[in-house]
Amino acid sequence: MDTTSYLLKTSFPLLWLLIAVIGAWIRTRHSPSRQAALETWQRWWAVSVVGCGSLWLVISFLALPDMMAETIGFNRTPFEFEIAFANLALAIMGFRAVKATPRERITIGLAAGMFLWGAAIGHVYQWFANGDHAPGNTGGILIYDILMPAVMIILARRAQQLSTTTQPTTPTRFQVDARPAGNAN
């Protein structure tokens, strides 16, 4: 495999991160508040990286299993079918995260992290133990596996922090009136 082909194959997963960053950056240049900008970043990350990036892997593993096996540096196995459906779960969670609360987004990020950080450990192990430098084992996919859930969690955690520092000061209908009974003032 020539250097250009290798770089294209190993860098392709980073396309989803690039789309999210460029899209969110363009949409938030004139954002009215930090909270609005953060919400936009979370939505772009959820749709592009978690949703579309994972859906791309589903399609690739189901439609092109021989190519994906070669890209990873393994022989074709039923394991690829399992990876496709694990990524389908991530895609569904990513699309769900668009309208989720920060707490739900943290949970989605943690769930994605359990799968992808485990995969990243597997990639590094194969890299060092077996010399697997295939484009789908090192490079872009390794960065994707680490950053996808980490950024999701960080953005959601920041949204939680911002929402607690900007609580409304007017009473809500659930707050009890602290005035003594009979005092109209």
C-alpha positions in Angstrom: 0.0 0.0 0.0 1.5 3.4 -1.0 1.8 6.3 1.5 -1.1 8.3 0.0 -3.5 5.4 0.1 -2.5 4.6 3.7 -3.0 8.2 4.8 -6.4 8.4 3.2 -7.6 5.2 4.7 -6.2 6.0 8.2 -7.5 9.6 8.2 -11.0 8.9 7.0 -12.6 8.5 10.5 -11.3 12.0 11.3 -13.6 13.4 8.6 -16.5 13.1 11.0 -14.6 15.1 13.7 -13.7 17.7 11.1 -17.3 18.1 9.9 -18.5 18.5 13.5 -15.8 21.1 14.3 -16.3 23.1 11.1 -20.1 23.0 11.3 -20.2 24.0 15.0 -17.6 26.7 14.5 -19.6 28.2 11.6 -22.9 28.0 13.4 -21.6 29.6 16.7 -19.6 32.5 15.3 -22.4 34.9 16.2 -24.0 32.8 19.0 -26.1 34.9 21.5 -24.6 33.1 24.5 -22.1 30.6 25.7 -24.9 28.2 26.5 -26.4 28.5 23.0 -22.9 27.9 21.5 -22.3 24.9 23.7 -25.6 23.4 22.8 -24.7 23.9 19.1 -21.4 22.2 19.6 -23.0 19.3 21.4 -25.6 18.8 18.6 -23.0 18.9 15.9 -20.8 16.4 17.8 -23.8 14.1 18.4 -25.0 14.1 14.8 -21.7 14.1 12.9 -19.3 12.2 15.1 -21.4 9.9 17.2 -24.4 9.4 14.8 -23.0 9.6 11.3 -19.5 8.3 12.2 -21.0 5.2 13.8 -23.5 4.7 11.0 -20.7 4.8 8.5 -19.0 2.0 10.4 -22.3 0.0 10.4 -22.6 0.3 6.7 -18.9 -0.4 6.1 -18.8 -3.5 8.3 -22.1 -4.9 6.8 -21.6 -4.0 3.1 -17.8 -4.2 2.8 -16.7 -6.8 5.3 -13.6 -8.0 3.3 -12.4 -4.4 2.8 -12.9 -3.6 6.5 -11.1 -6.8 7.6 -8.1 -5.8 5.4 -8.3 -2.2 6.7 -8.1 -3.4 10.3 -5.4 -5.9 9.5 -7.4 -9.0 10.4 -8.9 -11.9 8.5 -12.7 -11.7 8.0 -14.6 -13.1 10.9 -18.2 -13.0 12.4 -16.8 -10.5 14.8 -17.3 -7.8 12.1 -21.0 -8.4 12.2 -21.0 -7.8 15.9 -19.0 -4.6 15.6 -21.5 -3.4 13.0 -24.4 -3.7 15.4 -22.4 -2.3 18.4 -21.9 0.7 16.1 -25.6 0.8 15.3 -26.3 1.2 19.0 -23.8 4.1 19.1 -25.4 5.7 16.0 -28.9 5.5 17.6 -27.5 7.0 20.8 -25.8 9.8 18.9 -29.0 10.8 17.0 -30.8 10.6 20.4 -28.3 12.9 21.9 -29.3 15.8 19.7 -32.4 16.5 21.8 -31.0 15.1 25.1 -30.3 16.7 28.4 -26.7 17.2 29.5 -27.1 14.3 32.0 -28.3 12.0 29.1 -25.4 13.1 27.0 -22.9 12.2 29.7 -24.5 8.8 29.9 -24.4 8.4 26.1 -20.7 9.5 26.2 -19.9 7.0 29.0 -21.7 4.2 27.1 -19.8 5.0 23.9 -16.6 5.2 26.0 -17.0 1.7 27.4 -17.0 0.3 23.9 -14.6 2.6 22.1 -12.0 3.0 24.8 -12.0 -0.8 25.0 -11.5 -0.9 21.3 -8.7 1.7 21.6 -6.9 -0.5 24.1 -7.3 -3.4 21.6 -5.9 -1.3 18.8 -2.9 -0.4 20.9 -2.3 -3.9 22.0 -2.5 -5.2 18.4 -0.1 -2.4 17.3 2.6 -3.3 19.9 2.1 -7.0 20.4 1.6 -8.0 16.8 2.9 -5.0 14.8 -0.5 -4.3 13.3 0.0 -1.0 11.6 -3.0 -1.4 9.2 -4.8 1.9 8.6 -7.9 0.8 10.4 -5.9 -0.2 13.5 -3.7 2.8 14.2 -4.0 6.5 13.3 -7.4 8.0 12.7 -9.5 5.3 14.1 -7.5 5.3 17.3 -7.9 9.1 17.7 -11.6 8.7 16.9 -12.2 6.0 19.4 -10.6 8.1 22.2 -12.0 11.5 21.3 -15.6 10.6 20.3 -16.8 9.7 23.8 -14.4 12.0 25.7 -15.5 15.2 23.9 -19.2 14.2 24.3 -18.7 13.8 28.0 -16.7 17.1 28.3 -19.2 19.1 26.4 -22.1 17.7 28.4 -20.4 18.3 31.7 -19.6 21.9 30.7 -23.3 22.3 29.8 -24.2 21.0 33.3 -21.8 23.5 34.9 -23.2 26.4 32.9 -26.8 25.6 33.7 -26.1 25.5 37.4 -24.3 28.9 37.4 -27.0 30.6 35.4 -30.1 29.5 37.5 -33.1 31.8 37.2 -33.5 34.2 40.1 -37.3 34.5 39.8 -39.4 31.9 41.8 -40.9 29.1 39.9 -44.4 27.7 40.4 -42.9 24.8 42.5 -41.2 27.1 45.1 -43.1 27.7 48.3 -44.1 31.3 49.1 -42.0 32.2 52.2 -44.2 35.1 53.4 -46.2 34.4 56.5 -49.9 33.8 56.1 -52.1 36.9 56.3 -49.2 39.2 55.2 -50.3 40.8 51.9 -47.1 42.8 51.4 
